[in-house]
């Protein structure tokens, strides 16, 4: 299986570390985005410091991404490999606001990235 390089936090208050991980296949109803740009914000520092209860480590910070769809799971309609996309902040209810570059955004169910 192909690999990707990520920066992760191995544990609460842990250092950033660069590691290789397997690239996962997109599940049913999901797309995989090859990330070309990623934003880091204050919520990521809270995650790094272990102040956000209930999250699992290791954790890859950065949940505001832009890139290209490079995999489409079963049952996905309207999204195709090669489309440029952005994915904004996901909330605790499991919703996000993805947007195709150049079009309006609509809320869709999503798992928080990371």
Contact map, one row per residue, 1 for C-alpha under 8 A:
111000000000000000000110000000000000000000000000000000000000000000000000000000000000000000000000000000000000000000
111100000000000000000110000000000000000000000000000000000000000000000000000000000000000000000000000000000000000000
111110000000000000011110000000000000000000000000000000000000000000000000000000000000000000000000000000000000000000
011111000000000000011110000000000000000000000000000000000000000000000000000000000000000000000000000000000000000000
001111100000000001111000000000000000000000000000000000000000000000000000000000000000000000000000000000000000000000
000111110000000001111000000000000000000000000000000000000001000000000000000000000000000000000000000000000000000000
000011111000000111100000000000000000000000000000000000000001100000000000000000000000000000000000000000000000000000
000001111100000111100000000000000000000000000000000000000111100000000000000000000000000000000000000000000000000000
000000111111111110000000000000000000000000000001000000001111100000000000000000000000000000000000000000000000000000
000000011111011110000000000000000000000000000000000000001110000000000000000000000000000000000000000000000000000000
000000001111110000000000000000000000000000000001010000001110000000000000000000000000000000000000000000000000000000
000000001111110000000000000000000000000000000011111000001000000000000000000000000000000000000000000000000000000000
000000001011111000000000000000000000000000000001110000000000000000000000000000000000000000000000000000000000000000
000000001111111100000000000000000000000000000001100000000000000000000000000000000000000000000000000000000000000000
000000001100111110000000000000000000000000000000000000000000000000000000000000000000000000000000000000000000000000
000000111100011111000000000000000000000000000000000000000000000000000000000000000000000000000000000000000000000000
000000111100001111100000000000000000000000000000000000000000000000000000000000000000000000000000000000000000000000
000011110000000111110000000000000000000000000000000000000000000000000000000000000000000000000000000000000000000000
000011110000000011111000000000000000000000000000000000000000000000000000000000000000000000000000000000000000000000
001111000000000001111100000000000000000000000000000000000000000000000000000000000000000000000000000000000000000000
001111000000000000111110000000000000000000000000000000000000000000000000000000000000000000000000000000000000000000
111100000000000000011111000000000000000000000000000000000000000000000000000000000000000000000000000000000000000000
111100000000000000001111100000000000000000000000000000000000000000000000000000000000000000000000000000000000000000
000000000000000000000111110000000000000000000000000000000000000000000000000000000000000000000000000000000000000000
000000000000000000000011111000010000000000000000000000000000000000000010100000000000000000000000000000000000000000
000000000000000000000001111101110000000000000000000000000000000000000011100000000000000000000000000000000000000000
000000000000000000000000111111100000000000000000000000000000000000000000110000000000000000000000000000000000000000
000000000000000000000000011111000000000000000000000000000000000000000000111100000000000000000000000000000000000000
000000000000000000000000001111100000000000000000000000000000000000000000111100000000000000000000000000000000000000
000000000000000000000000011111110000000000000000000000000000000000000001110100000000000000000000000000000000010000
000000000000000000000000011011111000000000000000000000000000000000001111100100100000000000000000000000000000000000
000000000000000000000000110001111100000000000000000000000000000000001111000000000000000000000000000000000000000000
000000000000000000000000000000111110000000000000000000000000000000111110000000000000100000000000000000000000000000
000000000000000000000000000000011111000000000000000000000000000000111100000000000000000000000000000000000000000000
000000000000000000000000000000001111110000000000000000000000000011110000000000000000000000000000000000000000000000
000000000000000000000000000000000111110000000000000000000000000011110000000000000000000000000000000000000000000000
000000000000000000000000000000000011111000000000000000000000000011100000000000000000000000000000000000000000000000
000000000000000000000000000000000011111100000000000000000000011111000000000000000000000000000000000000000000000000
000000000000000000000000000000000000111110000000000000000000011110000000000000000000000000000000000000000000000000
000000000000000000000000000000000000011111010000000000000000111100000000000000000000000000000000000000000000000000
000000000000000000000000000000000000001111111000000000000000010000000000000000000000000000000000000000000000000000
000000000000000000000000000000000000000111111100000000000000000000000000000000000000000000000000000000000000000000
000000000000000000000000000000000000000011111110000000000000000000000000000000000000000000000000000000000000000000
000000000000000000000000000000000000000111111111000000000000110000000000000000000000000000000000000000000000000000
000000000000000000000000000000000000000011111111100000000000000000000000000000000000000000000000000000000000000000
000000000000000000000000000000000000000001111111111100000000000000000000000000000000000000000000000000000000000000
000000000001000000000000000000000000000000111111111100000000100000000000000000000000000000000000000000000000000000
000000001011110000000000000000000000000000011111111000000000100000000000000000000000000000000000000000000000000000
000000000001110000000000000000000000000000001111111000000000000000000000000000000000000000000000000000000000000000
000000000011100000000000000000000000000000000111111110000000000000000000000000000000000000000000000000000000000000
000000000001000000000000000000000000000000000111111110000000000000000000000000000000000000000000000000000000000000
000000000000000000000000000000000000000000000110011111100000000000000000000000000000000000000000000000000000000000
000000000000000000000000000000000000000000000000011111100000000000000000000000000000000000000000000000000000000000
000000000000000000000000000000000000000000000000000111110000000000000000000000000000000000000000000000000000000000
000000000000000000000000000000000000000000000000000111111000000000000000000000000000000000000000000000000000000000
000000000000000000000000000000000000000000000000000001111110000000000000000000000000000000000000000000000000000000
000000001111000000000000000000000000000000000000000000111110000000000000000000000000000000000000000000000000000000
000000011110000000000000000000000000000000000000000000011111000000000000000000000000000000000000000000000000000000
000000011110000000000000000000000000000000000000000000011111100000000000000000000000000000000000000000000000000001
000001111000000000000000000000000000000000000000000000000111110000000000000000000000000000000000000000000000000001
000000111000000000000000000000000000000100010011000000000011111000000000000000000000000000000000000000000000000001
000000000000000000000000000000000000011110010000000000000001111110000000000000000000000000000000000000000000000011
000000000000000000000000000000000000011100000000000000000000111110000000000000000000001111000000000000000000000111
000000000000000000000000000000000000011100000000000000000000011111000000000000000000011110000000000000000000000000
000000000000000000000000000000000011111000000000000000000000011111100000000000000000011100000000000000000000000000
000000000000000000000000000000000011110000000000000000000000000111110000000000000001111000000000000000000000000000
000000000000000000000000000000001111100000000000000000000000000011111000000000000001110000000000000000000000000000
000000000000000000000000000000001111000000000000000000000000000001111100000000001111100000000000000000000000000000
000000000000000000000000000000111100000000000000000000000000000000111111000000111111100000000000000000000000000000
000000000000000000000000000000111100000000000000000000000000000000011111000000011100000000000000000000000000000000
000000000000000000000000110000111000000000000000000000000000000000001111100000011000000000000000000000000000000000
000000000000000000000000010001110000000000000000000000000000000000001111110100111000000000000000000000000000000000
000000000000000000000000111111100000000000000000000000000000000000000011111100000000000000000000000000000000000000
000000000000000000000000001111000000000000000000000000000000000000000001111100000000000000000000000000000000000000
000000000000000000000000000110000000000000000000000000000000000000000000111110000000000000000000000000000000000000
000000000000000000000000000111100000000000000000000000000000000000000001111111100000000000000000000000000000000000
000000000000000000000000000000000000000000000000000000000000000000000000001111100000000000000000000000000000000000
000000000000000000000000000000000000000000000000000000000000000000000000000111110000000000000000000000000000000000
000000000000000000000000000000100000000000000000000000000000000000001001000111111010000000000000000000000000000000
000000000000000000000000000000000000000000000000000000000000000000001111000001111110000000000000000000000000000000
000000000000000000000000000000000000000000000000000000000000000000011111000000111110000000000000000000000000000000
000000000000000000000000000000000000000000000000000000000000000000011100000000011111000000000000000000000000000000
000000000000000000000000000000000000000000000000000000000000000000011000000000111111100000000000000100000000000000
000000000000000000000000000000000000000000000000000000000000000001111000000000000111110000000000000110000000000000
000000000000000000000000000000001000000000000000000000000000000001111000000000000011111000000000011110000000000000
000000000000000000000000000000000000000000000000000000000000000111100000000000000001111100000000011110000000000000
000000000000000000000000000000000000000000000000000000000000001111000000000000000000111110000001111000000000000000
000000000000000000000000000000000000000000000000000000000000001110000000000000000000011111000001110000000000000000
000000000000000000000000000000000000000000000000000000000000001100000000000000000000001111100001100000000000000100
000000000000000000000000000000000000000000000000000000000000001000000000000000000000000111110111100000000000011110
000000000000000000000000000000000000000000000000000000000000000000000000000000000000000011111111000000000000000100
000000000000000000000000000000000000000000000000000000000000000000000000000000000000000001111110000000000000000100
000000000000000000000000000000000000000000000000000000000000000000000000000000000000000000111110000000000000000000
000000000000000000000000000000000000000000000000000000000000000000000000000000000000000001111111000000000000111100
000000000000000000000000000000000000000000000000000000000000000000000000000000000000000001111111100000000011111100
000000000000000000000000000000000000000000000000000000000000000000000000000000000000001111100111110000000011111100
000000000000000000000000000000000000000000000000000000000000000000000000000000000000001111000011111000001111000000
000000000000000000000000000000000000000000000000000000000000000000000000000000000000111100000001111100001111000000
000000000000000000000000000000000000000000000000000000000000000000000000000000000000111000000000111110111100000000
000000000000000000000000000000000000000000000000000000000000000000000000000000000011110000000000011111111000000000
000000000000000000000000000000000000000000000000000000000000000000000000000000000001110000000000001111100000000000
000000000000000000000000000000000000000000000000000000000000000000000000000000000000000000000000000111110000000000
000000000000000000000000000000000000000000000000000000000000000000000000000000000000000000000000001111111000000000
000000000000000000000000000000000000000000000000000000000000000000000000000000000000000000000000001101111100000000
000000000000000000000000000000000000000000000000000000000000000000000000000000000000000000000000111100111110000000
000000000000000000000000000000000000000000000000000000000000000000000000000000000000000000000000111000011111000000
000000000000000000000000000000000000000000000000000000000000000000000000000000000000000000000011110000001111100000
000000000000000000000000000000000000000000000000000000000000000000000000000000000000000000000011110000000111110000
000000000000000000000000000000000000000000000000000000000000000000000000000000000000000000000111000000000011111000
000000000000000000000000000001000000000000000000000000000000000000000000000000000000000001000111000000000001111100
000000000000000000000000000000000000000000000000000000000000000000000000000000000000000001000111000000000000111110
000000000000000000000000000000000000000000000000000000000000001000000000000000000000000011110111000000000000011111
000000000000000000000000000000000000000000000000000000000000011000000000000000000000000001000000000000000000001111
000000000000000000000000000000000000000000000000000000000011111000000000000000000000000000000000000000000000000111
